[in-house]
Structures are given as C-alpha cells and as structure tokens.
Amino acid sequence: MGGLRCVQGGRAMLAEEVLGQLTALLGAPLDAGARRRIVMWYDAEGEFSEDFSLLASDGLPGVDGLPRRVRLLKAIEGDMFSVKRLLCREDQESDFVVYRQRSSGCSEGDWLADIALYADVFQADSASLLLGSLGAEDTTEMRRALRDYRPFFGAKDRVAWISQAVPGASTRKALLCGALAYVLGRVAPEPEAIVQAWVLALDRERESEKPGQLESALERFGIADDAAAYLEALTGYAGSLSDADALASHFLLSALAATVPADVMAGLEGRFSSAHGRFCLSALHGWMDQAGKEDREDLAALCERVADARDLAARFGRASIDSLMQSDVFPLVDEVLLGDLMDSVAAGADRRADIRAVVDARKNLSWYDRVACYYDALDAAGAMDDFRRSHGDAFHLTSPEQVWRSYVDDWWRMDAFYRRFCTAFRSCSRDGGERLGEVSEALAEAMDNLYENWFLSEANGCWMRTAEDSWARGEQTPGVPLLRSFYDEVVEPEAAGGRCVVLISDGLRYEVARDLSERLERETRGSVAVQASQAPFPSVTALGMAALLPHRALSLGEKMEVRVDGLPAADTAQREAALQVRRPTARAVRSVDLVSMRRADRKEFARGAEVIYVYHNRIDAAGETASTSHDVFRACQDAVDDLVDLVRMAGNDLSASRIVVTADHGFLYTRRPLQEHERVSLGEASEDALCAGERYAVVRESCGGGTLMTLSLAELGEGLVGLAPRGFARFRRPGPAGCYAHGGASLQELCVPVLRVRLKRAGSKSAEEARYASLQVVQTERRITSAIFSLRLGQSEPVQGRVKPCVYDLVLVDADGNEVSDVRAAAADRTSVDAGEREMTVRFTLREGLSYSASEPYYLVACRKGDPAPVWREEFRVEMAFAPTIDFGF
C-alpha cells in the first residue's frame, strides 16, 4: 500500500486520505430502491493505474465495516464486454469500484455508458482534485490547461485565489486570465485590467532597474507562451514581454489612433495597431477612471516618456485643433492646445470661438484635472477678450447715473473675469507644470494690460469725468443711492417686518457679492435681491462702517476718527451703542465670536433683538496684510463661503428670515504691483494732509488739489476736502506698493453691494428647492453603428438661480445592466441662456470581446458623479455590420 498516493496542487497526500474518501463513499446510504453501489473511479492520465492494481491484489482496507461485499475491477479497453457482463449478469449483489483510464465527461464509444449514468463517480487524480478545488468544469481542454500550467497551481493559496476570482472556469482562456491576474498583483481577471496591470508592472520594473521579473515569473509558472499570445490578441503587440518602452508605446499609440484622424498617425506605421485601437482606448479609459492618484501619476509619466520618445509634441503641433479636440490619450494634447491658444490670445488674436469649443470639449475628458487651472485661466481670458470686443464704445457715457447703472448691470463682469483669471493663474503658478509656464506668463501679462490700461482706465475715467463736478461741489452723485442712507432706507423697512440680521463684510466689493447672490440662491431656501450703494469718500473702513449705522450726521476728526452723531464708532461695542440709540434692543457682534458660540448661546444672544449687526472681516484683513495681500482673491472665495454659512446661521439660530448682506467699501486689485513711475505725488498737500493713504488724502480746503481730483467733504467737517488720483493710480508713499488698495473714488472701491435675502421655511408654498442642471440626449437618432460613437447632449437649463451645476457619469449598458462601453463624464455647468451653447458632444467606446445584438435594447444611463443611482436612461440599438471579438488563438 506504500505506493498509493494522490497529488493535489503538486503536494503528496497520504494514501489513507484517498482510501478514506473511497471508503466513505462506499459506506454512504444507498438511494431509495437501490440494492448496491457501483463506483466509477476515473483517472484519465493513468496516474493511479499501478496503485489500483496493487490495491485490487491486496484488497481494500476497512471493508469489514462496510454494509456489502466490495470488489475492485479494472476496466481495460478490449475487455469491456467481460467487465459489463460481470457487472450486469454474473454479480448483481456486490458493490464494485471500477477503475477507468478516461475522463468522466467522455461517453462516446463507452461500453459502460449506461452503467455510468447511475454509478457514483470517484476521482483521485491530481487534475480531478484540482478541478474540484477550482470549481471548474472537467473537460479535456481544462485538463490540458492544468497540465501545462501545473507549476502555477502548485501552491494552495494560488488555487484558492483562482477559485474565487474565476468561479466555474470552463476554458483555457479563463484559467490563463486568472493566472495572469494573480501574477500581476491580483487584479480583476478581465482583459482590460490585465493589460493595464501589465503595462504598469513593466514600467515599474523599468524604474526599479530590475527588468525581466515579470517575464521570469510567467516562464516559471508555465504560462509565458500563452500569455504572449493573449497579449497579442488583445493589443496587437508581438514584442518582448519584458520591454517596458515597446509595450507602453504600442499600447498608447494604438489608443491614440482610435481618437485622431489617420493623417495625425502618418509616419508611425508599424508602431501601433489600428485594429486593436478600440480595445487599447477602452482599457486606457478604464485605467484613468479607476486609478488612484499614484497610478494616475505613473500613467502620466509613462505617457510623457512615450510622447518624448516619439516626438509627439511636433506632431501634435502640426495637427488642427479639431483633430485633437476629442483625444484624451496623452496629457500632451492639452499642453499643445493650451499653448497654442494662450500664445495667440496673448498676441492679440481673436480665438474666442476656439477657446469655447476647446474648453467645453476638454472639461469632460480624462486628463482635464491635471491642467484645469490653465483651462480656467484661458476661459477667463477669453471672457475678458470677449468683453473688450463687445464694449469697444461703452465708455463714452455722459452722466454718472448711466455709468453707475452700466457698472451695476454689466461692467462688473470684467472685474469678475479678471478675478477668475488671477485665481486660476495663481493656482497654475503654484500647482501647474513647467511646460506651460512661459506661455501662461505671457498671457497673464496681456490680461493685466487689458484690465489695467483699458478697463480700469477707461471705465473709471468715464465715471470720474461725469461725477467729479458734483463731487467737487459736495453734492450727491445724481441718480446713485448712497450708503449713508442704508439704515433708513434698508434696515428700518426690513426690521418693520420682523427681526433683521445685517451681515457686513469688510471689503466685499460688488462683483464678489454677485457670486455670493448666486450661491445663496442655490444653497438656501430664499430669494436674493441685488442692489448697490455708493460708499462715502474716502472709501475706508472707519467711514464706511459708520455710514451703515443710524445717524443724522457723520464727522471726521483730526486722526480719521469718525463719529456718529457725536458718538465714537470704532469698534463693535461702540457701534452697538450707536444702533441702540435708534433701536434699544439692537445687538452687534463680530462673526468670529458668533460662530464660536454654542447654538443655545446664539439663540440667547438674539433674544428680543429686532436688529442684529454681524461684522465679518476676511477680505480686508487679507488685503491689508503684506504677507497675504497677493492672496486677496482667494480670501474673496473664503468670504463667500463664510457668508453663506452666516446666512444659514442667521436663519437657523438667530430666527431671522430677513437678512441683508453689505460692505463698508470695495477695493482695487492688480496682480502686479504698480511701479514707481505709475504712482502720483500729493505735492504740497502731503505736508498738511490730515490723513492719507495710497488712494486718498483728506486736506484743508486751502491746501488745493492741483491736478488731482477734488471732492468736497464738507459734510464730514468744515473746510475738509478729499483728494484722489484718477483712474487706478496711487499716491507715492514710502515702501513698495501692494496689489490691494482702497480709499479712492473708483467704481470698484465705491460700489458697495446690498443683498436683501428672504429665507423661507422648508415646505412653505413659496420655498423653491434648488435642483441640479440636467442633461438630455438631443439627437433623434437612437442607433449605434460604430464601435466608437458620439452622442449629442443638451443641458436643459442654464446654471443660475436655483439651478446648480452637476457632473454626470454616462455609460451604455445592456438589458441586464452590464456595462458595454467606457464610462464618460459630462459637466452640466453652462450658464448661457442660448440652448445651442449648452449642447455638448460626448464620445464613447464599446467594449471588445462582447456580442452585440441588433434585436436587443441597450440603454444610455446617466448618474450624478459619486452617486450610483441612475438619474435617467435612454434606449438605443446597437446595429453594427460586425462586432470584432478577442480571438485567443487556441
């Protein structure tokens, strides 16, 4: 009995284990109506032929405990008639174990096929036991695969992993996919995942300077030849399994060929396979969609290396924008498109249409996030250029009321575009790559010139020309509401209808408040009315804050001390006292103190108060600090975030439904500080100035103003006169000029927002809930006739008011919900009221290796990014003349 053995996973098992299994089978209860048991022991490879003969000679141990006599019979080809006669005629009482050197699933030409139908099956050969462990089908193909892959299945952990990863395997390809998936890091045993992991593994081998490790593993496990054939069937690559550069180049160039016209690939023949381009593109998209940050960066570096090796920069530079616009294989495409557009816009070319088309197309593609700041900067630059070209004759108005209304209704957008540009450009300078540095600097220089030398100069020149006569006489600017009337004309009417909370954000200029109004519309249950008032000159915090308080008169002391009806108003406590002269229950608080309170304390603080002033300081605090003045636009975004939260807090914790958001003054900001020659002198007035800043001076009337603009400040004190530089110039003062300034008479400094917010309770009839912008298929054709296809989608309504932007994931699925295309993103974030400008094209790639039926329905499914729940689905038909599948070649 010492010769009897069983090999499972390449490790010898004791004979007792095999005999124990056989004895247990013989001792099991019979089925109803059965008189005996016949066991067919199948051993296709003849592994146990000698052992069985020995066992038949010596006798089966443990038979004394069995219910019936057991006979062991070896069924030999050529003597099958005798075997059948014995089983069916000569001995119908004994149990039999019939040893057969054939596969259990093969019945053709089998003399014992009828007996095999009711006989029990026993298999102790290594292949059978391994097939059982794998839960795989027992076929000749599978046995041959196991024999060829025997080294791989020589470890118990690998067998266990394959049984879970590829359950019910029935083909050699399934076993190979499982083995490759394991060797490549236990990835999904799917073609796309295998190729992704293969390319990445070779690339990391290259970086570690230990090439050939993967190929050695494949050879050691006996799967190298099949793996090479499989890789070639998938990608068309027939080179060395250890050549990282060759495989990566072939894979990426093949994917590229599926996204660009043939002329772009001219000269690269032999380095890619257009026939396999669709699979490579789908695999690449899946890689980019599912990869973590580290893997994406590795892929980006791989793309860069292949692009440099094949000199793709020159190739892409010769290609048209249209031919590259939808290609997202190489990050270099973005750099080429951005470089071309930035360079020409900086030179003065009109590329507005190209910018809109490129930005809209690229934002939905895979590498967009790596250069999003550059696209944001380019988009803002295009908007600035569009504003310039559409407002060439805008600054020839003749009355200050016309200028004010033009700024409040329209011109403010240029300030917003410039802020968006500067924010994006600063992000590029901090986080962007090196390739676009020089061209983006040239674009920034051009946008600075456009904003400073055209918009700020022309718009404020028009404003000051029309208003300075009134200012010199100390008269109100005709047709322009004043901030000094804020309490009587805004707060009192609001408080008459219930508790009114006034949020005062230091330095919140008008264009930033327009962003805030949009956020409040989208993110709170309320309506927002946007108005504007003119801040007093000089447009500084002390005077602006005082003007917002109830008063009959404001006065200015020798050291810029502002008094409200004779009372000081320099800090929160003094301002609360000034409020309580008119409203005894009024309260005032700094926003930082309010936020730090517990909710119950906030409710107690507001108890009985009809008016609450909340003072917020994010923008001016950043601008007035040398180390953060260059970051004032980021502070603007932070301020908007703060104010949205404060509005919510006012409604939830202070029980206010009427909220007003305003400011004390605005500000000027230019990305580059003014040079010394761009600054003006106060002249003789500097010696007698009561107070002065970069943008203002307060002097006695007798001092005169020379060529500076003169504003009467008689309302603040007898004989007081304000001096202001024209345009956006600044007074010459000790030390370098900063980027941020206020105190002057420009539109950006004097135009103060007044937002009236009405909050509504949830569930009230007038409370309109915010909603996401939706997408819909706008084309009528619902047939897909190509493996790479494009669909035209439309955004149903512009992003404004209650409509919020949203990014959707789109994928084509079959009737069972299985994905049959790559997943593509589409951003519903367009603000245009023109429906045509809200349309977009999204390109998809059908997955290879699948069969597509023209008679079966398929569905385009849209989900909000990060939420797997479908928002909608549209039925399509896939009608292709042929759908190529992956041929394994065995």
Secondary structure, 3 states (H helix, E strand, C coil): CCCCCEEECCEEECHHHHHHHHHHHHHCCCCCCCCCCEEEEECCCCCCHHHHHHHHHHCCCCHHHCCCCEEEEECCCCCHHHHHHHHHHHCCCCEEEEEECCCCCCCCCCCCHHHHCCCEEECCCHHHHHHHHHCCCCCHHHHHHHHHCCCHHHCHHHHHHHHHHCCCCCCHHHHHHHHHHHHCCCCCCCHHHHHHHHHHHHHHHHHHCCCCHHHHHHHHCCCHHHHHHHHHHHHCCCCCCCCHHHHHHHHHHHHHHCCCCHHHHCCCCCCCCHHHHHHHHHHHHHHHHHCCHHHHHHHHHHHHHHHHHCCHHHHHHHCCHHHHCCCCCCCHHHHHHHHHHHHHHHCCCCCHHHHHHHHHHHCCCCCHHHHHHHHHHHHHHHHHHHHHHHCCCCCCCCCHHHHHHHHHHHHHHHHHHHHHHHHHHHHHHHHCCCCCHHHHHHHHHHHHHHHHHHHHHHHHHHHHHHHHHHHHCCCCCCCCCEHHHHHHHHHHHHHCCCCEEEEEECCCCHHHHHHHHHHHHHHCCEEEEEEEEECCCCCCHHHHHHHCCCCCCEEECCCCCEEECCEECCCHHHHHHHHHHHCCCCEEEEHHHHHHCCHHHHHHHHCCCCEEEEEECCHHHHHCCCCCHHHHHHHHHHHHHHHHHHHHHHHHCCCCCEEEEECCCCCEECCCCCCHHHEECCCCHHHHCCEECCCCEEEEHHHCCCCCEEEECCCCCCCEEEEECCCCCEECCCCCCCCEECCCCCHHHHEEEEEEEEECCCCCCCCCCCEECCEEECCCCCEECCCEEEEEEEECCCCCCCEECEEEEEEEECCCCCECECCEEEEECCCCCCHHHHEEEEEEEECCCCCCCCCCEEEEEEEECCCCCEEEEEEEEECCCCCCCCCCCC
